[in-house]
Amino acid sequence: MPDNLFAKWRAVFAPGPLQVGEVTAYQDGVATVQLPGGGLLHARGSTTLGAHVFVRDGLIEGPAPDLPLDSAEV
């Protein structure tokens, strides 16, 4: 069986950051996720409207806890 060159190439790069947000829209397996800072992103995966999810590289990795947000600038 030949080696998967694409998998080897991707392994060279660090994975994207793990982000958390709330699902504001969901249709056909694609969710619109609102980030705590107000930004929006689209991610593929299974979820429900209003759920908090972890997202990395455009994929929903799983449910996130529904905790209060506290942020500050340094």
C-alpha positions in Angstrom: 0.0 0.0 0.0 1.6 3.4 -1.0 2.2 6.0 1.6 -0.2 8.9 1.9 1.9 11.9 0.8 -0.8 14.4 1.7 -1.0 13.1 5.3 2.8 13.4 5.6 2.7 16.9 4.2 0.0 18.0 6.6 1.9 16.5 9.6 4.7 19.0 8.9 2.5 21.9 9.9 1.1 22.7 13.3 -2.7 22.4 13.7 -4.8 25.5 13.8 -5.9 27.0 17.0 -8.8 25.5 19.0 -11.6 28.0 19.1 -14.9 28.0 21.0 -18.2 29.6 20.0 -21.9 29.4 19.8 -23.8 27.9 16.8 -26.0 30.7 15.3 -27.1 28.8 12.2 -26.9 25.2 11.0 -27.8 23.8 7.6 -26.7 20.8 5.6 -23.9 19.9 7.9 -22.3 23.4 8.0 -22.6 25.6 11.1 -22.1 29.3 11.5 -20.3 29.8 14.7 -20.1 33.1 16.5 -16.8 33.6 18.4 -16.7 35.4 21.8 -15.0 38.5 20.1 -17.9 38.8 17.7 -16.3 37.1 14.6 -18.1 34.5 12.6 -16.8 31.3 11.0 -18.2 28.3 9.2 -17.4 24.8 10.3 -18.5 21.3 9.1 -19.8 18.7 11.5 -22.8 17.6 13.6 -24.3 20.1 16.1 -27.5 21.8 17.0 -28.6 25.5 16.9 -27.5 27.4 20.1 -24.9 24.8 21.1 -21.4 25.8 22.2 -18.8 23.9 20.2 -15.0 23.5 19.8 -13.8 24.3 16.3 -10.4 23.7 14.7 -9.4 24.1 11.0 -13.1 24.4 9.9 -14.3 21.3 11.6 -16.4 20.9 14.7 -14.4 18.8 17.2 -17.1 18.5 19.8 -19.4 20.2 22.3 -18.0 22.9 24.6 -19.2 23.7 28.1 -21.7 26.6 28.4 -19.6 28.9 30.7 -19.7 32.6 31.2 -17.2 34.6 29.1 -14.7 36.9 30.9 -12.1 38.6 28.7 -9.6 41.4 29.3 -7.0 43.1 27.2 -3.4 43.2 28.4 
